[in-house]
Amino acid sequence: MEQKQIAEQQAQQAAFVVEQKKQEAEQARQIAQGQADAAVIAAEGAAEARLIQAQAEAEANRLLAESLTPELIQYQYILNLAPGVQTIFIPSDQQFILPLPSAPAAGQ
């Protein structure tokens, strides 16, 4: 009788260990799934942030391109030739002595 009782206790102990290992395995699976989900969410967030940044840069470039005029390009060219100059005389109907860089036409 005693051996039967010991065998039953050992069987119950083994069943308990099996159940405990199943629970540990499920917990590890849930932790791994949580980490994988967090990695996906972080990657999606980074991708969305980069997309927003690229759209903002594209809009800034578009606005800058719209603001460029031949007069502004000429003015910047002259400033870069002599940054300390306070007064600039520009002939109205004559060619500059120094050749100005040609501005590309819109869409080129």
Phi and psi restraints in degrees (range 20) as a CNS / XPLOR table:
assign (resid 1 and name C) (resid 2 and name N)
       (resid 2 and name CA) (resid 2 and name C) 1.0 -64.5 20.0 2
assign (resid 2 and name N) (resid 2 and name CA)
       (resid 2 and name C) (resid 3 and name N) 1.0 -38.8 20.0 2
assign (resid 2 and name C) (resid 3 and name N)
       (resid 3 and name CA) (resid 3 and name C) 1.0 -65.4 20.0 2
assign (resid 3 and name N) (resid 3 and name CA)
       (resid 3 and name C) (resid 4 and name N) 1.0 -36.3 20.0 2
assign (resid 3 and name C) (resid 4 and name N)
       (resid 4 and name CA) (resid 4 and name C) 1.0 -65.4 20.0 2
assign (resid 4 and name N) (resid 4 and name CA)
       (resid 4 and name C) (resid 5 and name N) 1.0 -42.5 20.0 2
assign (resid 4 and name C) (resid 5 and name N)
       (resid 5 and name CA) (resid 5 and name C) 1.0 -65.0 20.0 2
assign (resid 5 and name N) (resid 5 and name CA)
       (resid 5 and name C) (resid 6 and name N) 1.0 -41.6 20.0 2
assign (resid 5 and name C) (resid 6 and name N)
       (resid 6 and name CA) (resid 6 and name C) 1.0 -65.3 20.0 2
assign (resid 6 and name N) (resid 6 and name CA)
       (resid 6 and name C) (resid 7 and name N) 1.0 -40.4 20.0 2
assign (resid 6 and name C) (resid 7 and name N)
       (resid 7 and name CA) (resid 7 and name C) 1.0 -64.3 20.0 2
assign (resid 7 and name N) (resid 7 and name CA)
       (resid 7 and name C) (resid 8 and name N) 1.0 -40.7 20.0 2
assign (resid 7 and name C) (resid 8 and name N)
       (resid 8 and name CA) (resid 8 and name C) 1.0 -64.8 20.0 2
assign (resid 8 and name N) (resid 8 and name CA)
       (resid 8 and name C) (resid 9 and name N) 1.0 -41.5 20.0 2
assign (resid 8 and name C) (resid 9 and name N)
       (resid 9 and name CA) (resid 9 and name C) 1.0 -63.9 20.0 2
assign (resid 9 and name N) (resid 9 and name CA)
       (resid 9 and name C) (resid 10 and name N) 1.0 -41.2 20.0 2
assign (resid 9 and name C) (resid 10 and name N)
       (resid 10 and name CA) (resid 10 and name C) 1.0 -65.2 20.0 2
assign (resid 10 and name N) (resid 10 and name CA)
       (resid 10 and name C) (resid 11 and name N) 1.0 -38.6 20.0 2
assign (resid 10 and name C) (resid 11 and name N)
       (resid 11 and name CA) (resid 11 and name C) 1.0 -65.9 20.0 2
assign (resid 11 and name N) (resid 11 and name CA)
       (resid 11 and name C) (resid 12 and name N) 1.0 -41.3 20.0 2
assign (resid 11 and name C) (resid 12 and name N)
       (resid 12 and name CA) (resid 12 and name C) 1.0 -65.6 20.0 2
assign (resid 12 and name N) (resid 12 and name CA)
       (resid 12 and name C) (resid 13 and name N) 1.0 -40.5 20.0 2
assign (resid 12 and name C) (resid 13 and name N)
       (resid 13 and name CA) (resid 13 and name C) 1.0 -62.7 20.0 2
assign (resid 13 and name N) (resid 13 and name CA)
       (resid 13 and name C) (resid 14 and name N) 1.0 -42.6 20.0 2
assign (resid 13 and name C) (resid 14 and name N)
       (resid 14 and name CA) (resid 14 and name C) 1.0 -64.6 20.0 2
assign (resid 14 and name N) (resid 14 and name CA)
       (resid 14 and name C) (resid 15 and name N) 1.0 -41.8 20.0 2
assign (resid 14 and name C) (resid 15 and name N)
       (resid 15 and name CA) (resid 15 and name C) 1.0 -64.0 20.0 2
assign (resid 15 and name N) (resid 15 and name CA)
       (resid 15 and name C) (resid 16 and name N) 1.0 -38.9 20.0 2
assign (resid 15 and name C) (resid 16 and name N)
       (resid 16 and name CA) (resid 16 and name C) 1.0 -63.7 20.0 2
assign (resid 16 and name N) (resid 16 and name CA)
       (resid 16 and name C) (resid 17 and name N) 1.0 -43.7 20.0 2
assign (resid 16 and name C) (resid 17 and name N)
       (resid 17 and name CA) (resid 17 and name C) 1.0 -63.2 20.0 2
assign (resid 17 and name N) (resid 17 and name CA)
       (resid 17 and name C) (resid 18 and name N) 1.0 -42.6 20.0 2
assign (resid 17 and name C) (resid 18 and name N)
       (resid 18 and name CA) (resid 18 and name C) 1.0 -61.3 20.0 2
assign (resid 18 and name N) (resid 18 and name CA)
       (resid 18 and name C) (resid 19 and name N) 1.0 -45.4 20.0 2
assign (resid 18 and name C) (resid 19 and name N)
       (resid 19 and name CA) (resid 19 and name C) 1.0 -63.4 20.0 2
assign (resid 19 and name N) (resid 19 and name CA)
       (resid 19 and name C) (resid 20 and name N) 1.0 -41.3 20.0 2
assign (resid 19 and name C) (resid 20 and name N)
       (resid 20 and name CA) (resid 20 and name C) 1.0 -62.3 20.0 2
assign (resid 20 and name N) (resid 20 and name CA)
       (resid 20 and name C) (resid 21 and name N) 1.0 -42.9 20.0 2
assign (resid 20 and name C) (resid 21 and name N)
       (resid 21 and name CA) (resid 21 and name C) 1.0 -65.7 20.0 2
assign (resid 21 and name N) (resid 21 and name CA)
       (resid 21 and name C) (resid 22 and name N) 1.0 -37.0 20.0 2
assign (resid 21 and name C) (resid 22 and name N)
       (resid 22 and name CA) (resid 22 and name C) 1.0 -62.5 20.0 2
assign (resid 22 and name N) (resid 22 and name CA)
       (resid 22 and name C) (resid 23 and name N) 1.0 -43.4 20.0 2
assign (resid 22 and name C) (resid 23 and name N)
       (resid 23 and name CA) (resid 23 and name C) 1.0 -65.4 20.0 2
assign (resid 23 and name N) (resid 23 and name CA)
       (resid 23 and name C) (resid 24 and name N) 1.0 -40.7 20.0 2
assign (resid 23 and name C) (resid 24 and name N)
       (resid 24 and name CA) (resid 24 and name C) 1.0 -64.1 20.0 2
assign (resid 24 and name N) (resid 24 and name CA)
       (resid 24 and name C) (resid 25 and name N) 1.0 -40.8 20.0 2
assign (resid 24 and name C) (resid 25 and name N)
       (resid 25 and name CA) (resid 25 and name C) 1.0 -65.1 20.0 2
assign (resid 25 and name N) (resid 25 and name CA)
       (resid 25 and name C) (resid 26 and name N) 1.0 -41.5 20.0 2
assign (resid 25 and name C) (resid 26 and name N)
       (resid 26 and name CA) (resid 26 and name C) 1.0 -64.5 20.0 2
assign (resid 26 and name N) (resid 26 and name CA)
       (resid 26 and name C) (resid 27 and name N) 1.0 -40.8 20.0 2
assign (resid 26 and name C) (resid 27 and name N)
       (resid 27 and name CA) (resid 27 and name C) 1.0 -63.4 20.0 2
assign (resid 27 and name N) (resid 27 and name CA)
       (resid 27 and name C) (resid 28 and name N) 1.0 -43.5 20.0 2
assign (resid 27 and name C) (resid 28 and name N)
       (resid 28 and name CA) (resid 28 and name C) 1.0 -63.3 20.0 2
assign (resid 28 and name N) (resid 28 and name CA)
       (resid 28 and name C) (resid 29 and name N) 1.0 -39.4 20.0 2
assign (resid 28 and name C) (resid 29 and name N)
       (resid 29 and name CA) (resid 29 and name C) 1.0 -63.5 20.0 2
assign (resid 29 and name N) (resid 29 and name CA)
       (resid 29 and name C) (resid 30 and name N) 1.0 -42.3 20.0 2
assign (resid 29 and name C) (resid 30 and name N)
       (resid 30 and name CA) (resid 30 and name C) 1.0 -66.4 20.0 2
assign (resid 30 and name N) (resid 30 and name CA)
       (resid 30 and name C) (resid 31 and name N) 1.0 -39.1 20.0 2
assign (resid 30 and name C) (resid 31 and name N)
       (resid 31 and name CA) (resid 31 and name C) 1.0 -63.2 20.0 2
assign (resid 31 and name N) (resid 31 and name CA)
       (resid 31 and name C) (resid 32 and name N) 1.0 -45.8 20.0 2
assign (resid 31 and name C) (resid 32 and name N)
       (resid 32 and name CA) (resid 32 and name C) 1.0 -62.6 20.0 2
assign (resid 32 and name N) (resid 32 and name CA)
       (resid 32 and name C) (resid 33 and name N) 1.0 -41.2 20.0 2
assign (resid 32 and name C) (resid 33 and name N)
       (resid 33 and name CA) (resid 33 and name C) 1.0 -64.6 20.0 2
assign (resid 33 and name N) (resid 33 and name CA)
       (resid 33 and name C) (resid 34 and name N) 1.0 -40.4 20.0 2
assign (resid 33 and name C) (resid 34 and name N)
       (resid 34 and name CA) (resid 34 and name C) 1.0 -62.3 20.0 2
assign (resid 34 and name N) (resid 34 and name CA)
       (resid 34 and name C) (resid 35 and name N) 1.0 -41.5 20.0 2
assign (resid 34 and name C) (resid 35 and name N)
       (resid 35 and name CA) (resid 35 and name C) 1.0 -66.3 20.0 2
assign (resid 35 and name N) (resid 35 and name CA)
       (resid 35 and name C) (resid 36 and name N) 1.0 -40.1 20.0 2
assign (resid 35 and name C) (resid 36 and name N)
       (resid 36 and name CA) (resid 36 and name C) 1.0 -65.0 20.0 2
assign (resid 36 and name N) (resid 36 and name CA)
       (resid 36 and name C) (resid 37 and name N) 1.0 -43.1 20.0 2
assign (resid 36 and name C) (resid 37 and name N)
       (resid 37 and name CA) (resid 37 and name C) 1.0 -61.9 20.0 2
assign (resid 37 and name N) (resid 37 and name CA)
       (resid 37 and name C) (resid 38 and name N) 1.0 -41.8 20.0 2
assign (resid 37 and name C) (resid 38 and name N)
       (resid 38 and name CA) (resid 38 and name C) 1.0 -63.4 20.0 2
assign (resid 38 and name N) (resid 38 and name CA)
       (resid 38 and name C) (resid 39 and name N) 1.0 -39.8 20.0 2
assign (resid 38 and name C) (resid 39 and name N)
       (resid 39 and name CA) (resid 39 and name C) 1.0 -65.1 20.0 2
assign (resid 39 and name N) (resid 39 and name CA)
       (resid 39 and name C) (resid 40 and name N) 1.0 -39.9 20.0 2
assign (resid 39 and name C) (resid 40 and name N)
       (resid 40 and name CA) (resid 40 and name C) 1.0 -65.5 20.0 2
assign (resid 40 and name N) (resid 40 and name CA)
       (resid 40 and name C) (resid 41 and name N) 1.0 -44.5 20.0 2
assign (resid 40 and name C) (resid 41 and name N)
       (resid 41 and name CA) (resid 41 and name C) 1.0 -62.5 20.0 2
assign (resid 41 and name N) (resid 41 and name CA)
       (resid 41 and name C) (resid 42 and name N) 1.0 -42.4 20.0 2
assign (resid 41 and name C) (resid 42 and name N)
       (resid 42 and name CA) (resid 42 and name C) 1.0 -63.8 20.0 2
assign (resid 42 and name N) (resid 42 and name CA)
       (resid 42 and name C) (resid 43 and name N) 1.0 -41.8 20.0 2
assign (resid 42 and name C) (resid 43 and name N)
       (resid 43 and name CA) (resid 43 and name C) 1.0 -65.2 20.0 2
assign (resid 43 and name N) (resid 43 and name CA)
       (resid 43 and name C) (resid 44 and name N) 1.0 -41.4 20.0 2
assign (resid 43 and name C) (resid 44 and name N)
       (resid 44 and name CA) (resid 44 and name C) 1.0 -64.2 20.0 2
assign (resid 44 and name N) (resid 44 and name CA)
       (resid 44 and name C) (resid 45 and name N) 1.0 -40.3 20.0 2
assign (resid 44 and name C) (resid 45 and name N)
       (resid 45 and name CA) (resid 45 and name C) 1.0 -63.4 20.0 2
assign (resid 45 and name N) (resid 45 and name CA)
       (resid 45 and name C) (resid 46 and name N) 1.0 -43.1 20.0 2
assign (resid 45 and name C) (resid 46 and name N)
       (resid 46 and name CA) (resid 46 and name C) 1.0 -65.0 20.0 2
assign (resid 46 and name N) (resid 46 and name CA)
       (resid 46 and name C) (resid 47 and name N) 1.0 -39.9 20.0 2
assign (resid 46 and name C) (resid 47 and name N)
       (resid 47 and name CA) (resid 47 and name C) 1.0 -65.6 20.0 2
assign (resid 47 and name N) (resid 47 and name CA)
       (resid 47 and name C) (resid 48 and name N) 1.0 -41.7 20.0 2
assign (resid 47 and name C) (resid 48 and name N)
       (resid 48 and name CA) (resid 48 and name C) 1.0 -66.1 20.0 2
assign (resid 48 and name N) (resid 48 and name CA)
       (resid 48 and name C) (resid 49 and name N) 1.0 -40.4 20.0 2
assign (resid 48 and name C) (resid 49 and name N)
       (resid 49 and name CA) (resid 49 and name C) 1.0 -62.5 20.0 2
assign (resid 49 and name N) (resid 49 and name CA)
       (resid 49 and name C) (resid 50 and name N) 1.0 -41.3 20.0 2
assign (resid 49 and name C) (resid 50 and name N)
       (resid 50 and name CA) (resid 50 and name C) 1.0 -65.8 20.0 2
assign (resid 50 and name N) (resid 50 and name CA)
       (resid 50 and name C) (resid 51 and name N) 1.0 -38.7 20.0 2
assign (resid 50 and name C) (resid 51 and name N)
       (resid 51 and name CA) (resid 51 and name C) 1.0 -64.1 20.0 2
assign (resid 51 and name N) (resid 51 and name CA)
       (resid 51 and name C) (resid 52 and name N) 1.0 -43.7 20.0 2
assign (resid 51 and name C) (resid 52 and name N)
       (resid 52 and name CA) (resid 52 and name C) 1.0 -63.1 20.0 2
assign (resid 52 and name N) (resid 52 and name CA)
       (resid 52 and name C) (resid 53 and name N) 1.0 -41.8 20.0 2
assign (resid 52 and name C) (resid 53 and name N)
       (resid 53 and name CA) (resid 53 and name C) 1.0 -63.0 20.0 2
assign (resid 53 and name N) (resid 53 and name CA)
       (resid 53 and name C) (resid 54 and name N) 1.0 -43.0 20.0 2
assign (resid 53 and name C) (resid 54 and name N)
       (resid 54 and name CA) (resid 54 and name C) 1.0 -64.9 20.0 2
assign (resid 54 and name N) (resid 54 and name CA)
       (resid 54 and name C) (resid 55 and name N) 1.0 -39.3 20.0 2
assign (resid 54 and name C) (resid 55 and name N)
       (resid 55 and name CA) (resid 55 and name C) 1.0 -65.3 20.0 2
assign (resid 55 and name N) (resid 55 and name CA)
       (resid 55 and name C) (resid 56 and name N) 1.0 -40.3 20.0 2
assign (resid 55 and name C) (resid 56 and name N)
       (resid 56 and name CA) (resid 56 and name C) 1.0 -65.2 20.0 2
assign (resid 56 and name N) (resid 56 and name CA)
       (resid 56 and name C) (resid 57 and name N) 1.0 -41.3 20.0 2
assign (resid 56 and name C) (resid 57 and name N)
       (resid 57 and name CA) (resid 57 and name C) 1.0 -64.2 20.0 2
assign (resid 57 and name N) (resid 57 and name CA)
       (resid 57 and name C) (resid 58 and name N) 1.0 -40.6 20.0 2
assign (resid 57 and name C) (resid 58 and name N)
       (resid 58 and name CA) (resid 58 and name C) 1.0 -63.8 20.0 2
assign (resid 58 and name N) (resid 58 and name CA)
       (resid 58 and name C) (resid 59 and name N) 1.0 -41.9 20.0 2
assign (resid 58 and name C) (resid 59 and name N)
       (resid 59 and name CA) (resid 59 and name C) 1.0 -65.7 20.0 2
assign (resid 59 and name N) (resid 59 and name CA)
       (resid 59 and name C) (resid 60 and name N) 1.0 -41.2 20.0 2
assign (resid 59 and name C) (resid 60 and name N)
       (resid 60 and name CA) (resid 60 and name C) 1.0 -62.6 20.0 2
assign (resid 60 and name N) (resid 60 and name CA)
       (resid 60 and name C) (resid 61 and name N) 1.0 -42.7 20.0 2
assign (resid 60 and name C) (resid 61 and name N)
       (resid 61 and name CA) (resid 61 and name C) 1.0 -63.6 20.0 2
assign (resid 61 and name N) (resid 61 and name CA)
       (resid 61 and name C) (resid 62 and name N) 1.0 -39.6 20.0 2
assign (resid 61 and name C) (resid 62 and name N)
       (resid 62 and name CA) (resid 62 and name C) 1.0 -63.3 20.0 2
assign (resid 62 and name N) (resid 62 and name CA)
       (resid 62 and name C) (resid 63 and name N) 1.0 -45.6 20.0 2
assign (resid 62 and name C) (resid 63 and name N)
       (resid 63 and name CA) (resid 63 and name C) 1.0 -64.6 20.0 2
assign (resid 63 and name N) (resid 63 and name CA)
       (resid 63 and name C) (resid 64 and name N) 1.0 -40.1 20.0 2
assign (resid 63 and name C) (resid 64 and name N)
       (resid 64 and name CA) (resid 64 and name C) 1.0 -63.2 20.0 2
assign (resid 64 and name N) (resid 64 and name CA)
       (resid 64 and name C) (resid 65 and name N) 1.0 -44.3 20.0 2
assign (resid 64 and name C) (resid 65 and name N)
       (resid 65 and name CA) (resid 65 and name C) 1.0 -61.6 20.0 2
assign (resid 65 and name N) (resid 65 and name CA)
       (resid 65 and name C) (resid 66 and name N) 1.0 -39.0 20.0 2
assign (resid 65 and name C) (resid 66 and name N)
       (resid 66 and name CA) (resid 66 and name C) 1.0 -66.6 20.0 2
assign (resid 66 and name N) (resid 66 and name CA)
       (resid 66 and name C) (resid 67 and name N) 1.0 -30.4 20.0 2
assign (resid 66 and name C) (resid 67 and name N)
       (resid 67 and name CA) (resid 67 and name C) 1.0 -81.0 20.0 2
assign (resid 67 and name N) (resid 67 and name CA)
       (resid 67 and name C) (resid 68 and name N) 1.0 -14.5 20.0 2
assign (resid 67 and name C) (resid 68 and name N)
       (resid 68 and name CA) (resid 68 and name C) 1.0 -75.0 20.0 2
assign (resid 68 and name N) (resid 68 and name CA)
       (resid 68 and name C) (resid 69 and name N) 1.0 126.8 20.0 2
assign (resid 68 and name C) (resid 69 and name N)
       (resid 69 and name CA) (resid 69 and name C) 1.0 -125.8 20.0 2
assign (resid 69 and name N) (resid 69 and name CA)
       (resid 69 and name C) (resid 70 and name N) 1.0 159.0 20.0 2
assign (resid 69 and name C) (resid 70 and name N)
       (resid 70 and name CA) (resid 70 and name C) 1.0 -57.2 20.0 2
assign (resid 70 and name N) (resid 70 and name CA)
       (resid 70 and name C) (resid 71 and name N) 1.0 -36.1 20.0 2
assign (resid 70 and name C) (resid 71 and name N)
       (resid 71 and name CA) (resid 71 and name C) 1.0 -66.1 20.0 2
assign (resid 71 and name N) (resid 71 and name CA)
       (resid 71 and name C) (resid 72 and name N) 1.0 -41.5 20.0 2
assign (resid 71 and name C) (resid 72 and name N)
       (resid 72 and name CA) (resid 72 and name C) 1.0 -66.6 20.0 2
assign (resid 72 and name N) (resid 72 and name CA)
       (resid 72 and name C) (resid 73 and name N) 1.0 -39.9 20.0 2
assign (resid 72 and name C) (resid 73 and name N)
       (resid 73 and name CA) (resid 73 and name C) 1.0 -64.2 20.0 2
assign (resid 73 and name N) (resid 73 and name CA)
       (resid 73 and name C) (resid 74 and name N) 1.0 -41.2 20.0 2
assign (resid 73 and name C) (resid 74 and name N)
       (resid 74 and name CA) (resid 74 and name C) 1.0 -61.9 20.0 2
assign (resid 74 and name N) (resid 74 and name CA)
       (resid 74 and name C) (resid 75 and name N) 1.0 -45.7 20.0 2
assign (resid 74 and name C) (resid 75 and name N)
       (resid 75 and name CA) (resid 75 and name C) 1.0 -60.4 20.0 2
assign (resid 75 and name N) (resid 75 and name CA)
       (resid 75 and name C) (resid 76 and name N) 1.0 -45.9 20.0 2
assign (resid 75 and name C) (resid 76 and name N)
       (resid 76 and name CA) (resid 76 and name C) 1.0 -65.1 20.0 2
assign (resid 76 and name N) (resid 76 and name CA)
       (resid 76 and name C) (resid 77 and name N) 1.0 -36.4 20.0 2
assign (resid 76 and name C) (resid 77 and name N)
       (resid 77 and name CA) (resid 77 and name C) 1.0 -62.1 20.0 2
assign (resid 77 and name N) (resid 77 and name CA)
       (resid 77 and name C) (resid 78 and name N) 1.0 -45.4 20.0 2
assign (resid 77 and name C) (resid 78 and name N)
       (resid 78 and name CA) (resid 78 and name C) 1.0 -66.0 20.0 2
assign (resid 78 and name N) (resid 78 and name CA)
       (resid 78 and name C) (resid 79 and name N) 1.0 -41.8 20.0 2
assign (resid 78 and name C) (resid 79 and name N)
       (resid 79 and name CA) (resid 79 and name C) 1.0 -61.4 20.0 2
assign (resid 79 and name N) (resid 79 and name CA)
       (resid 79 and name C) (resid 80 and name N) 1.0 -37.7 20.0 2
assign (resid 79 and name C) (resid 80 and name N)
       (resid 80 and name CA) (resid 80 and name C) 1.0 -73.4 20.0 2
assign (resid 80 and name N) (resid 80 and name CA)
       (resid 80 and name C) (resid 81 and name N) 1.0 -24.4 20.0 2
assign (resid 80 and name C) (resid 81 and name N)
       (resid 81 and name CA) (resid 81 and name C) 1.0 -69.5 20.0 2
assign (resid 81 and name N) (resid 81 and name CA)
       (resid 81 and name C) (resid 82 and name N) 1.0 -41.6 20.0 2
assign (resid 81 and name C) (resid 82 and name N)
       (resid 82 and name CA) (resid 82 and name C) 1.0 -144.2 20.0 2
assign (resid 82 and name N) (resid 82 and name CA)
       (resid 82 and name C) (resid 83 and name N) 1.0 87.1 20.0 2
assign (resid 82 and name C) (resid 83 and name N)
       (resid 83 and name CA) (resid 83 and name C) 1.0 -65.9 20.0 2
assign (resid 83 and name N) (resid 83 and name CA)
       (resid 83 and name C) (resid 84 and name N) 1.0 -21.9 20.0 2
assign (resid 83 and name C) (resid 84 and name N)
       (resid 84 and name CA) (resid 84 and name C) 1.0 -90.2 20.0 2
assign (resid 84 and name N) (resid 84 and name CA)
       (resid 84 and name C) (resid 85 and name N) 1.0 -1.0 20.0 2
assign (resid 84 and name C) (resid 85 and name N)
       (resid 85 and name CA) (resid 85 and name C) 1.0 -70.4 20.0 2
assign (resid 85 and name N) (resid 85 and name CA)
       (resid 85 and name C) (resid 86 and name N) 1.0 134.6 20.0 2
assign (resid 85 and name C) (resid 86 and name N)
       (resid 86 and name CA) (resid 86 and name C) 1.0 -95.7 20.0 2
assign (resid 86 and name N) (resid 86 and name CA)
       (resid 86 and name C) (resid 87 and name N) 1.0 -30.0 20.0 2
assign (resid 86 and name C) (resid 87 and name N)
       (resid 87 and name CA) (resid 87 and name C) 1.0 -128.7 20.0 2
assign (resid 87 and name N) (resid 87 and name CA)
       (resid 87 and name C) (resid 88 and name N) 1.0 138.6 20.0 2
assign (resid 87 and name C) (resid 88 and name N)
       (resid 88 and name CA) (resid 88 and name C) 1.0 -125.6 20.0 2
assign (resid 88 and name N) (resid 88 and name CA)
       (resid 88 and name C) (resid 89 and name N) 1.0 127.8 20.0 2
assign (resid 88 and name C) (resid 89 and name N)
       (resid 89 and name CA) (resid 89 and name C) 1.0 -102.0 20.0 2
assign (resid 89 and name N) (resid 89 and name CA)
       (resid 89 and name C) (resid 90 and name N) 1.0 122.8 20.0 2
assign (resid 89 and name C) (resid 90 and name N)
       (resid 90 and name CA) (resid 90 and name C) 1.0 -118.1 20.0 2
assign (resid 90 and name N) (resid 90 and name CA)
       (resid 90 and name C) (resid 91 and name N) 1.0 120.2 20.0 2
assign (resid 90 and name C) (resid 91 and name N)
       (resid 91 and name CA) (resid 91 and name C) 1.0 -65.1 20.0 2
assign (resid 91 and name N) (resid 91 and name CA)
       (resid 91 and name C) (resid 92 and name N) 1.0 141.1 20.0 2
assign (resid 91 and name C) (resid 92 and name N)
       (resid 92 and name CA) (resid 92 and name C) 1.0 -81.6 20.0 2
assign (resid 92 and name N) (resid 92 and name CA)
       (resid 92 and name C) (resid 93 and name N) 1.0 -38.2 20.0 2
assign (resid 92 and name C) (resid 93 and name N)
       (resid 93 and name CA) (resid 93 and name C) 1.0 -118.4 20.0 2
assign (resid 93 and name N) (resid 93 and name CA)
       (resid 93 and name C) (resid 94 and name N) 1.0 12.4 20.0 2
assign (resid 93 and name C) (resid 94 and name N)
       (resid 94 and name CA) (resid 94 and name C) 1.0 -117.9 20.0 2
assign (resid 94 and name N) (resid 94 and name CA)
       (resid 94 and name C) (resid 95 and name N) 1.0 159.1 20.0 2
assign (resid 94 and name C) (resid 95 and name N)
       (resid 95 and name CA) (resid 95 and name C) 1.0 -75.1 20.0 2
assign (resid 95 and name N) (resid 95 and name CA)
       (resid 95 and name C) (resid 96 and name N) 1.0 146.6 20.0 2
assign (resid 95 and name C) (resid 96 and name N)
       (resid 96 and name CA) (resid 96 and name C) 1.0 -67.0 20.0 2
assign (resid 96 and name N) (resid 96 and name CA)
       (resid 96 and name C) (resid 97 and name N) 1.0 153.5 20.0 2
assign (resid 96 and name C) (resid 97 and name N)
       (resid 97 and name CA) (resid 97 and name C) 1.0 -68.2 20.0 2
assign (resid 97 and name N) (resid 97 and name CA)
       (resid 97 and name C) (resid 98 and name N) 1.0 -42.8 20.0 2
assign (resid 97 and name C) (resid 98 and name N)
       (resid 98 and name CA) (resid 98 and name C) 1.0 -93.1 20.0 2
assign (resid 98 and name N) (resid 98 and name CA)
       (resid 98 and name C) (resid 99 and name N) 1.0 139.7 20.0 2
assign (resid 98 and name C) (resid 99 and name N)
       (resid 99 and name CA) (resid 99 and name C) 1.0 -70.0 20.0 2
assign (resid 99 and name N) (resid 99 and name CA)
       (resid 99 and name C) (resid 100 and name N) 1.0 134.0 20.0 2
assign (resid 99 and name C) (resid 100 and name N)
       (resid 100 and name CA) (resid 100 and name C) 1.0 -86.9 20.0 2
assign (resid 100 and name N) (resid 100 and name CA)
       (resid 100 and name C) (resid 101 and name N) 1.0 147.4 20.0 2
assign (resid 100 and name C) (resid 101 and name N)
       (resid 101 and name CA) (resid 101 and name C) 1.0 -66.5 20.0 2
assign (resid 101 and name N) (resid 101 and name CA)
       (resid 101 and name C) (resid 102 and name N) 1.0 143.1 20.0 2
assign (resid 101 and name C) (resid 102 and name N)
       (resid 102 and name CA) (resid 102 and name C) 1.0 -81.0 20.0 2
assign (resid 102 and name N) (resid 102 and name CA)
       (resid 102 and name C) (resid 103 and name N) 1.0 135.3 20.0 2
assign (resid 102 and name C) (resid 103 and name N)
       (resid 103 and name CA) (resid 103 and name C) 1.0 -84.1 20.0 2
assign (resid 103 and name N) (resid 103 and name CA)
       (resid 103 and name C) (resid 104 and name N) 1.0 132.7 20.0 2
assign (resid 103 and name C) (resid 104 and name N)
       (resid 104 and name CA) (resid 104 and name C) 1.0 -66.5 20.0 2
assign (resid 104 and name N) (resid 104 and name CA)
       (resid 104 and name C) (resid 105 and name N) 1.0 144.9 20.0 2
assign (resid 104 and name C) (resid 105 and name N)
       (resid 105 and name CA) (resid 105 and name C) 1.0 -67.6 20.0 2
assign (resid 105 and name N) (resid 105 and name CA)
       (resid 105 and name C) (resid 106 and name N) 1.0 155.9 20.0 2
assign (resid 105 and name C) (resid 106 and name N)
       (resid 106 and name CA) (resid 106 and name C) 1.0 -58.9 20.0 2
assign (resid 106 and name N) (resid 106 and name CA)
       (resid 106 and name C) (resid 107 and name N) 1.0 137.6 20.0 2
assign (resid 106 and name C) (resid 107 and name N)
       (resid 107 and name CA) (resid 107 and name C) 1.0 89.6 20.0 2
assign (resid 107 and name N) (resid 107 and name CA)
       (resid 107 and name C) (resid 108 and name N) 1.0 1.0 20.0 2
